[in-house]
Amino acid sequence: MASAYSMTKAAMEFFSDALRHEMHKWGVQVVIVEPGSFARATDIILPAVYKKLVEDMRNNAEDVVKEDYGMEYFDFKMEQLRLFAHGEGASRDPTAVIDAMVDAVTLTTPSHRYLVGSSFEDYVTWMWLGYFPTRWTGSTLLAEKEGDPKPAMLKKNH
C-alpha cells in the first residue's frame, strides 16, 4: 500500500546518514529530522484530493487488477490509508517538527537524529524489526486482523 513512499523515505534516511559521515571530516553537521504522521497538520493529502485519487485508481485500474484484488479489499485499504493520513493518530500540531528543525540549525551540538511524533514502539516496529530475520518478525509486521478483507484472488485459492 505504501511501498514506493516507504522506499523513498528509507532512501532519504540512508542518504542523510551517509552524508553525515562523509561531511564530518569537514566539520559539517548533517541532522536528520524524522517526523511521524503529520498529514493533518500539513494537509499534504487534502480530503478532496484523496477522494479524487481513490476514484481515479478505481476507474483506471485494469479489469484483471480489479478482479485479483476485489473492490472490497481495495475499499478496505483505501480506508486504512485515509485513517492514517486523516485519523486521530495523525497530529494536527507541527510545532514539535518545527522545534526539532530549529534545534538542528541553532544548537552547537544538535542530536544527529530527531524522531518526532513517533513512539519508541513505532520506531522499533517500522525501523529495527526490518533488520531481524523474517521468522522472528513476520507475525509482527505482517499480521492481519481476524475478519479483515483479503484480496479476491486469495479467497479463490483457499
FIMARGU-557658 format. One record per residue (C-alpha): residue in one letter; chain; z negated, x negated, y negated. Coordinates in steps of 0.001 Angstrom, whole numbers, plus 500000, padded with zeros to 6 digits. Each point is the difference from the previous one (the first is absolute). Last residue first. Layout:
// FIMARGU-557658
[rec a; A; [Z; X; Y]]
...
END
This chain:
// FIMARGU-557658
[rec h; A; [500304; 508415; 521050]]
[rec n; A; [503552; 498922; 499126]]
[rec k; A; [500857; 503071; 497948]]
[rec k; A; [496766; 499776; 497976]]
[rec l; A; [500783; 496384; 499165]]
[rec m; A; [503387; 500944; 498504]]
[rec a; A; [498362; 502696; 497863]]
[rec p; A; [497825; 497406; 498253]]
[rec k; A; [496331; 500880; 500500]]
[rec p; A; [497912; 502436; 497973]]
[rec d; A; [496296; 499172; 499736]]
[rec g; A; [497932; 501989; 502525]]
[rec e; A; [497683; 497141; 500956]]
[rec k; A; [500062; 497439; 497233]]
[rec e; A; [502288; 497036; 500214]]
[rec a; A; [498740; 496480; 500564]]
[rec l; A; [502418; 497160; 499335]]
[rec l; A; [497816; 497659; 497992]]
[rec t; A; [496720; 500383; 501846]]
[rec s; A; [501358; 500668; 503505]]
[rec g; A; [502396; 497085; 499687]]
[rec t; A; [497343; 497582; 498748]]
[rec w; A; [498687; 498067; 502970]]
[rec r; A; [503079; 500289; 502248]]
[rec t; A; [502105; 499314; 496913]]
[rec p; A; [498610; 496488; 499662]]
[rec f; A; [498343; 499304; 496634]]
[rec y; A; [501880; 499088; 496821]]
[rec g; A; [500765; 503572; 498964]]
[rec l; A; [496294; 500747; 500177]]
[rec w; A; [499551; 497794; 496941]]
[rec m; A; [501974; 501920; 497409]]
[rec w; A; [500114; 503748; 500558]]
[rec t; A; [496738; 500604; 501847]]
[rec v; A; [497987; 497162; 498514]]
[rec y; A; [501045; 500863; 496443]]
[rec d; A; [499441; 503715; 500519]]
[rec e; A; [496518; 499304; 501418]]
[rec f; A; [499198; 497718; 497050]]
[rec s; A; [500759; 502969; 497779]]
[rec s; A; [503006; 500070; 497785]]
[rec g; A; [500065; 500803; 496293]]
[rec v; A; [500537; 496425; 498873]]
[rec l; A; [500209; 496956; 502230]]
[rec y; A; [500072; 497032; 497593]]
[rec r; A; [501259; 496666; 501312]]
[rec h; A; [499810; 496427; 498677]]
[rec s; A; [496750; 500809; 498259]]
[rec p; A; [500102; 498982; 496365]]
[rec t; A; [498714; 496624; 498836]]
[rec t; A; [500674; 499695; 496284]]
[rec l; A; [500003; 503784; 499646]]
[rec t; A; [502567; 501588; 497678]]
[rec v; A; [503174; 500574; 502023]]
[rec a; A; [498574; 501099; 503361]]
[rec d; A; [496999; 501708; 498401]]
[rec v; A; [502337; 502183; 497919]]
[rec m; A; [502039; 500811; 503115]]
[rec a; A; [496837; 500969; 501894]]
[rec d; A; [498874; 502209; 497091]]
[rec i; A; [503415; 501704; 499906]]
[rec v; A; [499771; 500726; 503723]]
[rec a; A; [496453; 501390; 499643]]
[rec t; A; [501055; 502125; 496996]]
[rec p; A; [502846; 501714; 501909]]
[rec d; A; [498124; 503324; 500217]]
[rec r; A; [501708; 502804; 501928]]
[rec s; A; [499292; 498418; 503385]]
[rec a; A; [501905; 501033; 503112]]
[rec g; A; [497561; 501048; 502726]]
[rec e; A; [499872; 503581; 498673]]
[rec g; A; [503648; 500581; 500726]]
[rec h; A; [503067; 499277; 497871]]
[rec a; A; [501618; 496946; 501577]]
[rec f; A; [498274; 500039; 503384]]
[rec l; A; [500070; 503801; 500091]]
[rec r; A; [503736; 500009; 499296]]
[rec l; A; [500603; 497421; 502736]]
[rec q; A; [498055; 502050; 502536]]
[rec e; A; [501924; 503108; 498894]]
[rec m; A; [503307; 498176; 500506]]
[rec k; A; [498850; 498946; 503464]]
[rec f; A; [499131; 503593; 501007]]
[rec d; A; [503248; 501388; 498544]]
[rec f; A; [502054; 497468; 501993]]
[rec y; A; [498011; 500730; 503174]]
[rec e; A; [500613; 503753; 499667]]
[rec m; A; [503635; 499328; 499024]]
[rec g; A; [500772; 498273; 503260]]
[rec y; A; [500137; 496242; 500366]]
[rec d; A; [502814; 499648; 502522]]
[rec e; A; [501869; 503155; 498927]]
[rec k; A; [499795; 499244; 496287]]
[rec v; A; [501166; 496444; 500688]]
[rec v; A; [502907; 501266; 502140]]
[rec d; A; [500949; 502474; 497259]]
[rec e; A; [500267; 497251; 497404]]
[rec a; A; [497426; 500103; 497228]]
[rec n; A; [501454; 501036; 496656]]
[rec n; A; [498311; 503375; 499433]]
[rec r; A; [496526; 498983; 501203]]
[rec m; A; [500100; 496646; 498239]]
[rec d; A; [501240; 501614; 496789]]
[rec e; A; [497339; 502730; 500191]]
[rec v; A; [497257; 497404; 500580]]
[rec l; A; [501194; 497873; 497093]]
[rec k; A; [500248; 503072; 497732]]
[rec k; A; [496389; 500982; 500832]]
[rec y; A; [498856; 496431; 499313]]
[rec v; A; [501739; 499977; 496619]]
[rec a; A; [498373; 503341; 499095]]
[rec p; A; [496571; 498758; 501163]]
[rec l; A; [500306; 496772; 497986]]
[rec i; A; [499874; 496950; 502235]]
[rec i; A; [499080; 497065; 497768]]
[rec d; A; [497752; 502416; 498098]]
[rec t; A; [497981; 496904; 499059]]
[rec a; A; [496478; 501300; 500529]]
[rec r; A; [500975; 502334; 502841]]
[rec a; A; [501819; 497174; 501777]]
[rec f; A; [496951; 497723; 499794]]
[rec s; A; [499708; 499346; 503726]]
[rec g; A; [498433; 496610; 500611]]
[rec p; A; [500625; 497221; 497508]]
[rec e; A; [500549; 496395; 501076]]
[rec v; A; [499711; 497619; 497033]]
[rec i; A; [501065; 496493; 501028]]
[rec v; A; [499188; 497120; 497673]]
[rec v; A; [502192; 496933; 499601]]
[rec q; A; [498266; 497152; 498195]]
[rec v; A; [502124; 497208; 498581]]
[rec g; A; [498286; 496587; 499965]]
[rec w; A; [503173; 498176; 500992]]
[rec k; A; [498694; 499223; 503516]]
[rec h; A; [498993; 503670; 500364]]
[rec m; A; [503572; 501226; 499533]]
[rec e; A; [500995; 499640; 503657]]
[rec h; A; [496854; 501632; 501377]]
[rec r; A; [500135; 502991; 497633]]
[rec l; A; [503754; 500301; 500584]]
[rec a; A; [499397; 500293; 503734]]
[rec d; A; [497392; 502720; 499407]]
[rec s; A; [502299; 501827; 497587]]
[rec f; A; [502877; 499892; 502486]]
[rec f; A; [497683; 501228; 502768]]
[rec e; A; [498785; 502918; 497884]]
[rec m; A; [503470; 500884; 498745]]
[rec a; A; [501391; 499966; 503550]]
[rec a; A; [497144; 502215; 501203]]
[rec k; A; [500719; 502507; 497215]]
[rec t; A; [503726; 499970; 500809]]
[rec m; A; [499323; 500586; 503701]]
[rec s; A; [497589; 502843; 499289]]
[rec y; A; [502605; 501837; 497921]]
[rec a; A; [502710; 499425; 502618]]
[rec s; A; [497768; 501234; 502816]]
[rec a; A; [498499; 502999; 498223]]
[rec m; A; [500724; 502868; 502376]]
END
